[in-house]
């Protein structure tokens, strides 16, 4: 006796034929679903590639605009470096420093940030500050003076600001 049938007798030819038709129908549905899945996967791959191309183009355009924005400052730095190397004309240190600061300010729209200002009095925060020496290490919340700025990029601290305990 078959577990698929409730009656005590074996299935008739008609029932067998009906089940074979049902199996064939289900196999065709599975084949069709496999084709749909394959087509969707191909579409997804194509869309991912298009998205990557668009993203790459957008990044390229943003970098191009950034380079255009900093080009005058870069030209000034290269010119001053040439003048220093050739020693044909004296170059003021403040001129180089100001050009470098302008270059760094040009990075701000991309997410570049400085942490603190040199000489600023702050409360020591170990997530933003690092002591410059073990002798000058302030405790958390203690008064400190920034001696070296820190650097962050898009909110992530890359280098903590160097501090010393404030001497009153």
N, C-alpha and C positions, 0 to 999 in steps of 0.2 A: 504494500500500500504506500502511496506517495504522500509525503507530508503536505503537499500543496493542495490537496483536494480533500474535501470533507466527506465525500461519499466513500463507500467501501470499494467501489469499482475503479478500475484504471480509467484515465481520461480517454475520451473518444477522439477520433480523428479531427473532428471539427474543433474541439477544444484545443488540441495540439496545434492545429493550423492557426487558431485565434491567438494563442500564446506566441507562436512564431512571428506572426504579423506584429504583435505588440512589441516584441523584442526588436524586430527590424525597425519599427517606428522609433523606439527609444534610441537605438544606435544612430539613426539618422539625425535625431535631435541632438545627441551628443556630438556628432560630427559637425553639425551646424554651429553649436555653441563653441566648439574648438576653433572654428573658422572666425567666429565673432571675437573670441578672446585674442587670437593671433592678430586680427586687424586692429583691435584696440591697443594691443601692445606695440604694434608698429606705429600707430598714431601717437602714442605716448612717447616713444623714442624720438619721433620726428618733432614733436612739440618741445621736448627737452632740448634737442639740438637747436631749435629756433630760439628758445629762451636763452641758451648759452651764448648764441651769436648776438642776440640783442643786448644781453648783459655785457658782453665783451665790448661791443660797440659803444655802449653808454660809458663804460669805464674809460675806454680810449678817448672819447670826447671830453670827459671830465679831466683826464690827465693832460690832454692837449690844452684845454682852457687854463689849467693850473700853470703849465709851462709858459704859456703866453703871458700870464699874470706876473710870473717871477722873472721872465726874460730880462727886463731892464736891470733888475738887481743882480742877476747872474753876470750880465755884461760888465757891470760896475766892479764886481768882485774879480773877474778875470783881468780886467784892465788894471786894477790896483795891484794884483799879483804880478802882472807883467812889469809894471813900473818898479815894484820892489825888487824883482829879479834882475832887471836891466840896470837898476839904480840910475836911471836917467832923470827921475824926479822923485822928491820925497813924498811919501804917502802918510797922511795922518792916521794914527791908530783908531781914532774915533770914527773916521770915515769907513774903515773896514768893519768895525764893530756895528755901526748903524746899518750897513748893508747886510750884514749877517742877521741882525735882528729883523730887518724887513723880510728877509728870506724866510725866517722862522714864522713870522706873522702870516706869511703867505700859505703856510701849512695849516693854519687854524680852520679854514673851511673844510678841510679833509678830516678833521678830528684831532689834530695835534693840540695839546694843551700844556701849559707850564703849571707847576704846582708851587704856589707861593712866589714871593719876591724877595730878592736878596736884601737882608737887613730887616725884614718884617718880623715883628714880635708875634708869636703864635703860641697856642696851647699844644704841647707835644701830642701827636696822634701817630701811634706806631704803624697805622695803615698808610699814612702819607709821608711820614718823616723817618729819617734814620740818623742816629747820632754819628758825628764825624770822628769821634774817638770815645773809647770806653770811659775816659775820665770826665767827658762832658755829656754823658747820657742822662737826659732828663727822664723822670717817671711820666707815665701816662697822665696827661692833663696839666703837667708842669709847664711853666713859662720857658719858651725857647726862642732862639733867634735863627732865622734861615740864613745859611751861608752859601748854599748851592741850591738852585731851583731844581725841582723834580720835573719829570716828564710823564705825561699820560697820553694815551691815544684812545679816542672814543670811550673815555671814561675808565679805561683800565690803566692802572699805574704801571708804568714801565721802569721808572727809576724814581725812588723816593727822594724828597728834598732833604739835603744835608743840613742838620741843625746842631746847635750847641746849646747847652743850658744857659739861660739868660742870667747874667751876673748883675744883680741890683746894686 
